[in-house]
Amino acid sequence: MFSQRLTQLPSNVRQYLIVTGNYWCFTLTDGALRMLVVLYFYELGYGALDIALLFIFYEAFGVVTNLFGGWLGARWGLNRTMNIGLGLQIIALGMLLVPAGWLTVIWVMIAQALSGIAKDLNKMSAKSSIKVLVPKGESGQLYQWVALLTGSKNALKGIGFFLGGLLLTTAGFHQAILIMTFALGAVWLFSLWQLGGDLGKANNKPKFSEIFSKSSEINILSAARLFLFGARDVWFVVALPVYLSSQFGWDHWTVGGFLALWVIGYGIVQSLAPHITGKRNHQIPSASVVTLWALGLTALPAAIAIGLQLSFYPLIILLGGLILFGAVFAINSSLHSYLIVQFASKEGVSMDVGFYYMANAMGRLIGTLLSGWVYQEFGLIACLWVSCGFLALASIISLWLPKQNHS
């Protein structure tokens, strides 16, 4: 019944829904897996830096995957790169089903490497597909579809955090991994059956030497993206959940539940970004809008750090600041996500998008490493000041973006 209704939809809408559904299901497992790994290994006695190291390959291979994945997407088609990503995530989950004694740091890092490759193949394919599916010249629809895909993905990632904490509490680590493996396997089979062939495949086979972007606007936006996501992850990935557990005595359920609600709210705001930034007035965001939102975000981690330094209702300051940071960060992220798809050329779009998300992954890698090291050596307040510095750099870099609106 579902597949019959799906075939009755216009082709571009049907493919968009399949791509979005794939992305949603993948994101649920990705968010749950991250929370499972962080909380499970913290429970085993691993320190903040050790936990951060578990994700080094996840982020590092994401850098490589986005760079080469965009090239592969242009040559093979985005349907193939998306399905390869789903398949690799199933393998990564299966690697964690080994006996508990085999779950060494190296083994988990390798599994996380596969998961990082899978995640970025999936994300690059989903974001690039929208450029292909939206009719040329429909910038308003493009912005709306990008915001919906990005926002809904992050809302589901938040549900994944919640799911990870819930499954760890109720089913245990291995049973949780087994459940997710079977569920994602079913999604993968459906995707192989329904996703259209040659989606986003370039007419002319791009050369390997063309993987680096020659567009100045994409290079500038990519540099700003690197510092934007480094600023988030330097205190959110490892430092924050460990701080909540160690300083306020929060259990797995509470940490996972709160972070899940935060990411869900973050995703909802991302979905609403077109309305917040001027779509009601038929305005497409310009580079100056990106700079203003980045400057507004820069002040927030500084304000939280000062509040914590003064010990002024630290829990309220931290949680309230985190909620406000999430809302403003969501607008920044949504603006960036729209601009990269807008700037990208339609022929071989995955190469431009892949290069951009390579910078995104690099920022996450730097942020993850600093989150563990800075927190372990200097504490959460230092992580917040590093975040503030990164955001200031993102704001300055954004000044060099083209000033015209894209309509």
C-alpha positions in Angstrom: 0.0 0.0 0.0 2.8 2.4 0.9 4.8 1.7 -2.2 1.7 2.1 -4.4 1.0 5.6 -3.0 4.7 6.5 -3.4 4.6 5.6 -7.1 1.6 7.9 -7.6 3.6 11.0 -6.5 5.5 13.2 -9.0 9.0 11.7 -9.7 11.0 14.5 -8.0 8.8 14.5 -4.9 8.9 10.7 -4.7 12.7 10.6 -4.9 13.0 13.5 -2.3 10.8 11.5 0.1 12.9 8.4 -0.3 16.1 10.3 0.1 14.7 12.0 3.2 13.4 8.8 4.7 16.8 7.1 4.2 18.5 10.1 5.8 16.0 10.0 8.8 16.5 6.3 9.5 20.3 6.5 9.2 20.3 9.5 11.5 18.4 7.7 14.2 21.0 5.0 14.4 23.8 7.4 14.2 22.6 9.5 17.1 21.8 6.5 19.2 25.2 4.9 18.5 27.0 8.0 19.5 25.2 8.3 22.8 25.6 4.5 23.5 29.4 4.7 22.9 29.8 7.9 25.1 27.8 6.6 28.0 28.8 3.0 27.9 32.5 3.7 27.8 32.2 6.4 30.5 30.5 3.8 32.6 33.4 1.4 32.0 35.7 4.1 33.5 37.1 5.8 30.4 38.1 9.4 30.8 36.9 12.3 28.6 40.0 12.3 26.4 39.8 8.5 26.0 36.2 8.8 24.9 37.1 11.6 22.5 39.7 9.4 20.9 37.1 6.8 20.1 35.6 9.3 17.7 38.9 10.4 16.0 38.5 8.0 13.1 34.8 8.8 12.8 35.6 12.4 12.2 38.9 11.9 10.4 37.4 9.5 7.8 34.5 11.9 7.4 37.0 14.5 6.1 38.3 12.0 3.5 34.9 10.6 2.6 33.4 14.0 1.8 36.3 14.9 -0.4 36.3 11.7 -2.4 32.6 10.9 -1.9 31.5 13.9 -3.9 33.7 12.8 -6.8 32.2 9.2 -6.6 28.7 10.6 -6.4 29.3 12.6 -9.6 30.7 9.5 -11.4 28.4 6.7 -10.0 25.2 8.5 -9.0 24.0 9.7 -5.6 21.7 6.7 -5.3 24.7 4.4 -5.2 26.7 6.5 -2.7 23.6 6.7 -0.4 23.1 2.9 -0.5 26.8 2.3 0.1 26.6 4.5 3.2 23.6 2.6 4.6 25.4 -0.7 4.0 28.6 0.5 5.7 26.6 1.6 8.8 25.2 -1.9 9.1 28.7 -3.3 9.0 29.9 -0.8 11.6 27.0 -1.8 13.9 27.8 -5.5 13.4 31.4 -4.9 14.5 30.1 -3.8 17.9 28.2 -7.1 18.4 31.4 -8.9 19.4 31.8 -10.1 23.0 32.5 -7.3 25.5 36.1 -8.3 25.9 36.8 -7.6 22.3 35.6 -4.0 22.5 39.0 -2.5 22.8 39.7 1.1 21.9 41.2 0.2 18.6 38.3 -2.0 17.6 35.7 0.6 18.4 37.8 3.3 16.6 37.7 1.1 13.5 34.0 0.6 13.8 33.5 4.3 14.3 35.7 4.9 11.2 33.2 2.9 9.1 30.3 4.7 10.7 31.9 8.1 9.9 32.4 7.1 6.2 28.8 5.9 6.1 27.4 9.0 7.7 29.1 11.4 5.3 28.3 9.4 2.2 24.7 9.4 3.3 24.6 13.1 4.2 26.5 14.2 1.0 24.1 12.2 -1.1 21.0 13.6 0.6 22.1 17.2 0.4 23.3 17.0 -3.2 20.1 15.2 -4.3 18.0 18.3 -3.4 19.9 20.5 -5.9 19.1 17.9 -8.6 15.5 17.5 -7.7 14.4 21.2 -7.3 13.7 22.9 -10.6 16.2 25.5 -11.7 15.5 29.0 -10.4 13.3 27.9 -7.5 15.5 29.4 -4.8 12.7 29.7 -2.3 11.7 26.0 -2.7 15.4 25.1 -2.5 15.8 26.9 0.8 12.7 25.3 2.2 13.6 21.8 1.2 17.2 22.1 2.5 15.9 23.5 5.8 13.3 20.8 6.1 15.8 18.0 5.4 18.5 19.4 7.7 16.1 20.4 10.5 14.2 17.1 10.5 17.5 15.2 10.4 18.7 17.0 13.5 15.4 16.5 15.3 15.7 12.8 14.6 19.3 12.8 15.7 18.0 14.1 19.0 15.5 11.3 19.2 18.5 9.0 18.5 20.3 10.4 21.5 17.2 9.7 23.6 16.9 6.2 22.0 20.5 5.5 22.8 20.1 6.4 26.5 16.9 4.4 26.7 18.2 1.3 25.0 21.4 1.3 27.1 19.2 1.6 30.3 16.6 -1.0 29.3 18.3 -3.5 26.9 22.0 -3.1 27.4 24.7 -2.2 24.9 24.7 -5.4 22.8 21.0 -5.8 22.5 20.6 -2.1 21.5 23.2 -2.6 18.7 21.4 -5.7 17.5 18.0 -4.0 17.3 19.5 -1.1 15.3 21.3 -3.5 12.9 18.1 -5.3 11.9 16.1 -2.1 11.6 18.6 -0.4 9.3 19.0 -3.5 7.3 15.3 -3.4 6.3 15.7 0.3 5.3 18.7 -0.5 3.2 16.8 -3.2 1.3 13.9 -0.8 0.6 16.3 1.8 -0.6 17.9 -0.6 -3.1 14.5 -1.4 -4.4 13.0 2.1 -4.7 15.7 4.8 -5.1 16.1 5.9 -8.7 19.2 5.1 -10.6 21.8 7.6 -11.8 20.5 10.4 -9.5 23.0 13.3 -9.7 25.3 11.5 -12.0 27.4 14.0 -14.1 27.2 13.8 -17.9 30.9 14.2 -18.2 33.0 12.0 -15.9 34.8 14.5 -13.6 38.6 14.0 -13.2 40.0 13.1 -9.8 42.1 16.3 -9.9 38.8 18.3 -9.8 37.9 17.2 -6.2 39.1 20.5 -4.7 36.7 23.4 -5.3 37.8 26.2 -7.6 35.0 28.5 -6.5 36.0 31.3 -4.1 32.6 31.5 -2.6 32.5 27.8 -1.8 36.0 28.0 -0.3 35.1 30.9 1.9 31.8 29.3 3.0 33.7 26.0 3.7 36.2 27.8 5.9 33.5 29.5 7.9 31.7 26.1 8.3 34.9 24.6 9.7 35.0 27.0 12.6 31.3 27.1 13.1 31.1 23.3 13.7 34.3 23.2 15.6 32.8 25.8 18.0 29.9 23.6 18.7 31.6 20.3 19.1 34.5 21.7 21.3 32.1 21.8 24.2 29.1 19.7 23.2 30.5 16.3 22.1 32.4 15.1 25.1 32.8 17.9 27.6 29.1 18.6 28.2 27.7 15.1 28.8 30.7 14.2 31.0 30.3 17.5 32.9 26.6 16.9 33.5 27.3 13.4 34.8 30.3 14.3 37.0 29.3 17.8 38.4 25.5 17.4 38.7 25.2 13.6 39.2 23.0 13.1 36.1 22.5 9.4 35.2 22.5 8.0 31.6 18.8 8.5 31.2 18.9 12.1 32.2 21.9 13.1 30.1 20.6 11.2 27.0 17.1 12.6 27.5 18.2 16.3 27.9 20.6 16.2 25.0 18.0 14.5 22.9 15.5 17.3 23.6 18.1 19.9 22.9 18.9 18.4 19.4 15.2 17.9 18.7 14.6 21.6 19.4 17.6 22.5 17.4 16.2 20.6 14.4 12.8 22.2 14.7 14.4 25.7 14.6 16.4 24.7 11.6 13.2 23.6 9.8 11.7 27.0 10.6 14.8 29.0 9.5 13.3 30.1 6.2 10.4 31.8 8.0 12.7 33.3 10.7 15.2 34.8 8.2 12.7 36.4 5.8 10.9 33.9 3.6 7.5 35.5 4.6 8.8 38.7 3.0 10.0 36.6 0.0 13.6 37.3 0.9 16.4 34.8 0.2 19.2 35.2 2.7 22.4 37.0 1.7 25.9 36.8 3.0 25.4 39.8 5.3 22.6 37.9 7.0 25.0 34.9 7.6 27.6 37.3 9.2 25.1 38.9 11.5 23.8 35.6 12.8 27.4 34.3 13.3 28.2 37.5 15.4 25.1 37.0 17.5 26.1 33.4 18.2 29.7 34.4 19.2 28.5 36.2 22.3 26.6 33.2 23.8 29.5 30.8 24.8 31.3 33.8 26.3 28.2 34.7 28.4 27.8 31.1 29.6 31.5 30.9 30.5 31.3 34.2 32.5 28.2 32.9 34.3 30.0 29.6 35.3 33.1 31.5 36.4 31.0 33.6 38.7 29.2 30.4 40.0 25.9 32.2 39.5 23.3 29.5 39.4 25.6 27.3 37.3 23.1 24.7 36.3 20.5 27.3 35.2 23.2 29.3 33.3 24.5 26.2 31.6 21.2 24.8 30.5 19.5 28.1 29.6 22.6 29.1 27.7 22.7 25.8 25.9 19.1 26.1 24.8 19.7 29.7 23.4 23.0 28.6 21.8 21.1 25.7 20.1 18.4 28.0 18.6 20.9 30.6 17.2 23.3 27.9 16.0 20.4 26.2 14.2 19.7 29.3 12.2 23.4 29.6 11.3 23.6 26.0 10.2 20.5 26.3 8.1 21.8 29.4 6.4 25.0 27.7 5.6 23.3 24.5 4.3 21.2 26.6 1.9 24.0 28.7 0.6 26.2 25.7 -0.2 23.5 24.1 -2.3 22.7 27.4 -3.9 26.4 28.1 -4.7 27.0 24.6 -6.0 26.8 24.0 -9.8 24.0 21.6 -10.8 26.4 19.5 -13.0 28.4 17.4 -10.6 26.8 19.1 -7.5 28.1 16.4 -5.2 31.7 17.5 -5.7 31.0 21.0 -4.4 28.8 19.8 -1.6 31.3 17.1 -0.8 34.2 19.6 -0.5 32.1 21.8 1.7 31.2 19.0 4.1 34.8 17.9 4.1 35.4 21.3 5.9 32.4 20.5 8.1 34.0 17.2 9.1 37.4 18.8 9.7 35.7 21.2 12.1 34.0 18.4 13.9 37.3 16.5 14.1 39.1 19.5 15.6 36.2 20.2 17.9 36.0 16.6 19.1 39.7 16.4 19.9 39.7 19.7 21.7 36.5 18.8 23.6 38.3 15.9 25.2 41.7 17.4 25.7 40.7 21.0 26.8 38.0 19.6 29.2 40.4 17.1 30.8 43.2 19.7 31.2 41.3 23.0 31.9 37.5 22.2 32.3 34.3 23.2 30.6 34.8 27.0 30.9 37.9 26.8 28.8 36.0 24.8 26.2 33.5 27.6 26.0 36.1 30.3 25.5 37.6 28.2 22.6 34.1 28.0 21.1 33.8 31.8 21.3 37.1 32.2 19.5 36.1 29.8 16.8 32.8 31.6 16.2 34.6 35.0 16.0 36.8 33.5 13.2 33.7 32.2 11.4 32.1 35.7 11.6 35.2 37.3 10.1 35.5 34.8 7.3 31.9 35.3 6.4 32.6 38.9 5.6 34.3 37.8 2.3 31.2 36.0 1.0 29.5 37.6 -2.1 27.1 40.3 -1.0 24.3 39.8 -3.6 21.1 37.9 -2.9 20.5 34.6 -4.8 17.0 34.6 -6.1 
